[in-house]
Amino acid sequence: MSRIGNNPIAIPGGVTVGVANGAVNVKGPKGELSAALVSYVSANVGDEAIVFERANNSKAARANHGLMRALVQNMVSGVTNGFTKELEIIGVGYRAQMKGSTLVMQLGYSHPIEYTIPSGVTVKVDGTTNLTVTGIDKQAVGQVAANIRDYRKPDHYKGKGVRYKGEYIRIKQGKA
């Protein structure tokens, strides 16, 4: 019995949800998202809620029951509120700036790093060291933030690099 999969998803005002051709479409004030349904899981859309049911009790059906519910819940949250990830750049001379739809970063390498922002995601640079990644697709926002962080992960000896806001880096002691 899936605890997550059995919970209905409340549909807020201004959001329309439809199921057609094996896909769930969610449209709201911030945009529109769609996800394909797994063959073992069906979605029933009511006036105020979406309920997911699985076809049988197989292992795959049980696993995908909660997954589909969580994905659609994230879609509903995304089209109403959106998602945000904040990054901070720490290090002497480390900085970032936007040039059109390209993020240009100086991260201590001999060359600047240029990262093209995918569609559906926006990156805002506050000052030169604070980045805010926003969008309606939770997976895309998290992936863009992870890609930016991967260019210079935080160093465990000096703490320099790109980190999530509020991320704790345990600083190791160097040679004595």
The 8 nearest C-alpha neighbors of each residue, nearest first, counted from 0:
[[1, 2, 61, 5, 4, 56, 3, 64],
 [2, 0, 4, 3, 5, 65, 61, 64],
 [1, 3, 5, 4, 0, 6, 65, 64],
 [2, 4, 65, 1, 5, 6, 68, 69],
 [3, 5, 65, 1, 64, 68, 6, 2],
 [4, 6, 3, 2, 1, 7, 51, 50],
 [5, 7, 3, 4, 8, 2, 50, 68],
 [8, 6, 50, 49, 48, 5, 9, 51],
 [9, 7, 49, 48, 10, 72, 6, 50],
 [8, 10, 48, 47, 11, 7, 49, 72],
 [9, 11, 48, 47, 8, 14, 12, 49],
 [12, 10, 14, 9, 13, 47, 79, 75],
 [13, 11, 14, 10, 15, 27, 47, 79],
 [12, 14, 27, 11, 28, 15, 79, 26],
 [15, 13, 27, 12, 26, 11, 10, 16],
 [16, 14, 26, 25, 27, 13, 17, 10],
 [17, 15, 25, 24, 26, 14, 18, 23],
 [16, 18, 24, 23, 19, 25, 15, 44],
 [17, 19, 23, 22, 24, 21, 16, 20],
 [18, 20, 22, 21, 17, 23, 24, 35],
 [19, 21, 22, 18, 23, 35, 36, 17],
 [22, 20, 36, 19, 35, 18, 23, 37],
 [23, 21, 35, 36, 34, 19, 20, 18],
 [22, 24, 18, 34, 33, 17, 35, 25],
 [25, 23, 33, 17, 16, 32, 18, 22],
 [26, 24, 16, 32, 31, 15, 33, 75],
 [27, 25, 31, 15, 14, 30, 16, 32],
 [26, 28, 14, 78, 30, 29, 13, 79],
 [27, 29, 30, 79, 78, 13, 14, 26],
 [30, 28, 78, 27, 79, 135, 31, 81],
 [31, 29, 27, 78, 28, 26, 32, 135],
 [30, 32, 26, 25, 27, 78, 33, 29],
 [33, 31, 25, 24, 74, 26, 30, 34],
 [32, 34, 24, 23, 25, 22, 35, 31],
 [35, 33, 23, 22, 36, 24, 32, 71],
 [34, 36, 22, 21, 23, 37, 33, 20],
 [37, 35, 22, 21, 38, 34, 40, 23],
 [36, 38, 39, 40, 35, 63, 67, 21],
 [37, 39, 40, 36, 41, 21, 54, 60],
 [40, 38, 54, 60, 37, 53, 41, 55],
 [41, 39, 53, 37, 38, 52, 64, 54],
 [40, 42, 52, 51, 53, 43, 39, 36],
 [43, 41, 51, 50, 44, 52, 49, 40],
 [44, 42, 50, 49, 51, 45, 41, 18],
 [45, 43, 49, 48, 42, 50, 46, 17],
 [44, 46, 48, 47, 49, 43, 50, 10],
 [47, 45, 48, 44, 10, 49, 9, 16],
 [46, 48, 10, 45, 9, 49, 11, 44],
 [49, 47, 9, 8, 10, 45, 7, 46],
 [48, 50, 44, 8, 7, 43, 45, 9],
 [51, 49, 7, 43, 42, 48, 44, 8],
 [50, 52, 42, 41, 43, 4, 68, 5],
 [53, 51, 41, 40, 42, 54, 50, 64],
 [52, 54, 40, 39, 55, 60, 64, 41],
 [53, 55, 39, 40, 52, 60, 56, 41],
 [56, 54, 53, 57, 60, 39, 61, 40],
 [55, 57, 60, 61, 58, 54, 53, 59],
 [58, 56, 60, 59, 55, 61, 62, 54],
 [57, 59, 61, 60, 62, 56, 63, 55],
 [60, 58, 62, 61, 57, 63, 39, 56],
 [61, 59, 57, 63, 39, 62, 58, 64],
 [60, 62, 58, 64, 59, 63, 57, 56],
 [63, 61, 59, 60, 64, 58, 65, 66],
 [62, 64, 66, 60, 65, 61, 67, 59],
 [63, 65, 4, 61, 66, 67, 62, 60],
 [66, 64, 4, 68, 3, 67, 63, 69],
 [67, 65, 63, 69, 68, 64, 70, 62],
 [68, 66, 70, 69, 65, 64, 63, 71],
 [67, 69, 65, 71, 66, 4, 70, 72],
 [68, 70, 72, 66, 67, 71, 65, 73],
 [71, 69, 67, 73, 72, 68, 66, 74],
 [70, 72, 74, 68, 73, 69, 67, 75],
 [71, 73, 69, 75, 74, 70, 68, 76],
 [74, 72, 76, 70, 71, 75, 77, 69],
 [73, 75, 71, 77, 72, 76, 78, 70],
 [74, 76, 72, 77, 73, 78, 71, 79],
 [77, 75, 73, 79, 74, 78, 80, 72],
 [78, 76, 81, 135, 74, 75, 79, 80],
 [77, 79, 29, 27, 75, 30, 76, 135],
 [78, 80, 76, 77, 27, 28, 29, 81],
 [81, 79, 77, 76, 78, 82, 29, 135],
 [82, 80, 77, 135, 134, 78, 79, 76],
 [81, 83, 134, 133, 135, 137, 77, 80],
 [84, 82, 133, 132, 85, 131, 134, 81],
 [85, 83, 132, 131, 133, 86, 144, 82],
 [84, 86, 131, 164, 130, 163, 132, 83],
 [87, 85, 163, 130, 164, 162, 129, 131],
 [86, 88, 129, 162, 128, 164, 161, 130],
 [87, 89, 161, 128, 160, 129, 162, 93],
 [88, 90, 159, 160, 87, 161, 93, 128],
 [91, 89, 159, 93, 92, 160, 88, 158],
 [90, 92, 93, 89, 159, 107, 94, 106],
 [91, 93, 90, 94, 107, 105, 106, 89],
 [94, 92, 106, 90, 105, 91, 107, 88],
 [95, 93, 127, 105, 128, 104, 92, 88],
 [96, 94, 104, 127, 103, 105, 128, 102],
 [95, 97, 103, 102, 124, 127, 104, 98],
 [96, 98, 102, 101, 99, 103, 100, 124],
 [99, 97, 101, 100, 102, 96, 103, 113],
 [98, 100, 101, 97, 102, 115, 116, 96],
 [99, 101, 116, 98, 115, 102, 97, 117],
 [102, 100, 115, 98, 99, 114, 97, 116],
 [101, 103, 97, 114, 113, 96, 115, 98],
 [102, 104, 113, 96, 112, 95, 97, 101],
 [105, 103, 95, 112, 111, 94, 106, 102],
 [104, 106, 111, 93, 94, 107, 95, 112],
 [107, 105, 93, 108, 104, 151, 94, 160],
 [106, 108, 105, 93, 109, 92, 110, 90],
 [107, 109, 110, 106, 111, 105, 112, 151],
 [110, 108, 107, 111, 105, 106, 112, 104],
 [109, 111, 108, 112, 105, 107, 106, 104],
 [112, 110, 105, 104, 113, 103, 108, 109],
 [113, 111, 104, 103, 105, 110, 114, 106],
 [112, 114, 103, 102, 101, 111, 104, 115],
 [115, 113, 102, 101, 116, 103, 112, 147],
 [116, 114, 101, 100, 102, 117, 113, 103],
 [115, 117, 100, 101, 114, 118, 120, 102],
 [118, 116, 120, 115, 119, 143, 121, 100],
 [117, 119, 120, 116, 121, 100, 134, 115],
 [118, 120, 134, 117, 121, 135, 136, 139],
 [121, 119, 134, 118, 133, 117, 140, 122],
 [120, 122, 133, 132, 134, 123, 119, 116],
 [121, 123, 132, 131, 133, 124, 130, 120],
 [122, 124, 131, 130, 125, 132, 121, 97],
 [123, 125, 130, 129, 126, 96, 127, 131],
 [126, 124, 129, 127, 130, 123, 128, 131],
 [125, 127, 128, 124, 129, 96, 95, 130],
 [126, 128, 94, 95, 125, 129, 124, 96],
 [127, 129, 88, 94, 87, 126, 95, 130],
 [130, 128, 87, 125, 124, 86, 127, 88],
 [131, 129, 124, 86, 123, 85, 87, 125],
 [130, 132, 85, 123, 122, 84, 86, 133],
 [131, 133, 122, 84, 83, 121, 85, 140],
 [134, 132, 83, 121, 82, 120, 140, 131],
 [133, 135, 120, 82, 81, 136, 140, 119],
 [134, 136, 77, 81, 78, 82, 137, 29],
 [137, 135, 139, 138, 134, 77, 140, 74],
 [138, 136, 140, 139, 82, 141, 135, 73],
 [137, 139, 141, 140, 136, 142, 143, 135],
 [138, 140, 142, 136, 141, 137, 143, 120],
 [141, 139, 137, 143, 142, 138, 134, 133],
 [142, 140, 144, 138, 139, 143, 145, 137],
 [141, 143, 145, 139, 144, 140, 138, 146],
 [142, 144, 146, 140, 145, 141, 139, 147],
 [145, 143, 141, 147, 142, 146, 148, 140],
 [144, 146, 142, 148, 143, 147, 149, 141],
 [147, 145, 143, 149, 148, 144, 142, 150],
 [146, 148, 144, 149, 145, 150, 143, 161],
 [147, 149, 145, 161, 146, 150, 152, 151],
 [150, 148, 146, 151, 147, 152, 145, 161],
 [149, 151, 148, 147, 152, 146, 161, 106],
 [152, 150, 160, 149, 161, 148, 153, 106],
 [151, 153, 160, 149, 161, 148, 154, 150],
 [154, 152, 160, 159, 158, 161, 162, 155],
 [153, 155, 158, 159, 156, 157, 160, 152],
 [156, 154, 170, 158, 171, 157, 153, 169],
 [155, 157, 171, 170, 154, 158, 173, 172],
 [158, 156, 159, 154, 155, 170, 171, 153],
 [157, 159, 154, 153, 155, 156, 160, 170],
 [160, 158, 90, 89, 154, 153, 157, 161],
 [159, 161, 153, 151, 152, 89, 88, 154],
 [162, 160, 88, 148, 152, 151, 153, 87],
 [163, 161, 87, 86, 153, 148, 164, 160],
 [162, 164, 86, 166, 85, 165, 87, 161],
 [163, 165, 86, 85, 166, 87, 162, 84],
 [164, 166, 163, 167, 162, 86, 85, 87],
 [167, 165, 163, 164, 162, 168, 86, 87],
 [168, 166, 165, 169, 162, 163, 164, 170],
 [169, 167, 170, 166, 155, 158, 153, 154],
 [168, 170, 171, 167, 155, 158, 156, 154],
 [171, 169, 155, 156, 168, 158, 172, 157],
 [172, 170, 156, 155, 173, 169, 157, 168],
 [171, 173, 170, 156, 174, 175, 155, 157],
 [174, 172, 175, 171, 156, 170, 157, 155],
 [175, 173, 172, 171, 156, 157, 170, 155],
 [174, 173, 172, 171, 156, 170, 157, 155]]
